[in-house]
């Protein structure tokens, strides 16, 4: 079986690793891949954003399955092109991926289908937005979001009108996120516990995946700017069976049904960012693909074959499918470069990768790496590595992950030291 994996980050590193472990022994290509992915897949020199080139390559090679990792090719219609060619693809069509591609669309969609979320207003005109932010209807703190894709960085938590107006000016002017910010969503700030919830959907049915918990702020104690994710663990300490059932009934079922009713076929993974508020769970955001770094703890915990799950989802054949999960917990610590999520230095040699992976039940997923002219693995992005460990329980997995982190180094490396610490404390105090 021939599989094309699209993307080159930590999520795709985990997917390539999982596909390579399939008993079916597929032949995997990855476009464009990275220095870690090349251990599991043949690299294809096509950027993940180049939808026409990817579609032509897949048509010419006649892959048996295409797995689309990032959001950009999905929102730009790669899945639509592939399905038109009769190529099975794991990933929703562009109209369904709009739940991630446009925050204003997703908020309106939730309002239409009675899905609980934060109160919101949408603006395209700066003066109108500034008047709102200065007015009595604006209750601080609040949230200002760029409408389009911003690599997980288009969200500003504003404590006062000055901060909110600065964010709105930067977004609506196009200075911060280009066209992605020329529409902004202003939301009420939801308070509670944020959790990540994933389901696979074949367009009609869905199956729940193992719950995960991520950490978005750059520094310990949830301080610093928002990032694409600085670490994660699974299973979540905050999602018991009762709450997962509530999420399925009140959020997932109406979401999948609503998309189908609007003619938006969702075949792929739906990632829901949920806030557990005193008034019940509410949707913070939808993502139309696996989360990163959540994928890096989710994939190692499956007791089964990810290729079977991805293929069944792409083919609309999830009836009767029920994934099984290993009892072990998993923790992933993201190792980033100094300055992330802003500008970072690249091309810095990374040492200790082999030593880290010599530890039992440790795998190092590559997010932003390449090889230099001498063949050394070097940094090539802000988030560089995701160091994942399995353990008998969460404390054991956490200790092993940080032991592995301690063996890896490069100039300016940065990571949080408190990933899963709150969950370990909660578990011990239960």
Secondary structure as UniProt FT lines:
FT   STRAND          2..7
FT   HELIX           10..20
FT   TURN            23..24
FT   STRAND          27..32
FT   TURN            35..36
FT   HELIX           37..39
FT   STRAND          42..44
FT   TURN            48..49
FT   HELIX           51..61
FT   STRAND          65..68
FT   HELIX           71..75
FT   TURN            76..77
FT   HELIX           78..84
FT   TURN            85..86
FT   STRAND          89..90
FT   HELIX           94..101
FT   HELIX           103..112
FT   TURN            113..114
FT   STRAND          120..123
FT   HELIX           126..134
FT   TURN            136..137
FT   STRAND          142..146
FT   TURN            151..152
FT   STRAND          155..158
FT   HELIX           161..172
FT   TURN            173..177
FT   HELIX           178..181
FT   STRAND          184..188
FT   STRAND          193..202
FT   STRAND          206..208
FT   STRAND          212..214
FT   STRAND          217..219
FT   TURN            220..222
FT   STRAND          223..226
FT   STRAND          231..234
FT   TURN            237..238
FT   HELIX           241..247
FT   HELIX           248..252
FT   HELIX           253..261
FT   TURN            262..263
FT   STRAND          267..277
FT   TURN            278..279
FT   STRAND          280..287
FT   TURN            292..294
FT   HELIX           295..298
FT   HELIX           299..301
FT   HELIX           306..314
FT   TURN            315..316
FT   TURN            319..320
FT   STRAND          329..337
FT   TURN            338..341
FT   HELIX           353..357
FT   TURN            360..361
FT   STRAND          362..366
FT   STRAND          369..371
FT   TURN            373..374
FT   STRAND          377..379
FT   STRAND          383..391
FT   HELIX           394..405
FT   TURN            406..407
FT   TURN            411..412
FT   STRAND          413..414
FT   TURN            419..420
FT   HELIX           421..429
//
